[in-house]
């Protein structure tokens, strides 16, 4: 007696790029409808939330030079803060593995930098560091950018360095290696995926810290003063344009570090090296 196999039902799944495109278009449609209805004042036809077309028009009216002049300064501030903050975090994390007694001090320092509000530190940093020259990176913005990514990198680095295989550490110890040798030969390689993930998260954090540092004043060029000027002139399309451009830049930096992470540590993504 023969039985025919039931036909297999093929499940249709959209590719990730198609799902992302549909979601993005739906979000733009909701934004457009809300701007024309909910956020429009019928008395004077003023919209506190501009439509996507008005934001694009604001980009065209401002021109490439306007955005480049402001973003170039903020990106330099975020980049310098990113390097200093993460370098200090990695050095202290490595020092903890060499001198374990310092773990409590480093952990408390990281927690303090994370818990103290930036709005409380910013004015003090501005008074101590002072205002920058015209068109030059702000020391306050650099400091807050470094502060914003310090905690994340310390936590990620410590977790990664402590996750090293004990058997490998024992092998180094048997062959006469000290803690510094274990750090170089075993712990750094084991911690690389965690460190790269922490650096990826630190990119938008550093950019946000730099923008907040510019909001404390005494800065003539940058995203912060550009947003303040647009708010004071009630130029809603420019405010939204700057905000969306800032998000796109932070997302691009996040994705770039993610690509570097896949190239440097492919085993963390389940791929062969």
Secondary structure by P-SEA (a helix, b strand, c coil): cccccccbbbbbbbcaaaaaaaaaaaaaaaaaaaaacccccccccccccccaaaaaaaaaaacaaaaaaaaaaaaaaaaaaaaaaaaaaaaaaaaaaacccaaaaaaaaaaaaaacccccaaaaaaaaacccccccccaaaaaaaaaaaaaaaaaaaaaaaacccaaaaaaaaaacccaaaaaaccccccaaaaaaaaaaaaaaaaaaaaaaaaacccccccaaaaaaaaaaacaaaaaaaaaaaaaaaaaaaaaaaaaaaaaaccccccccc
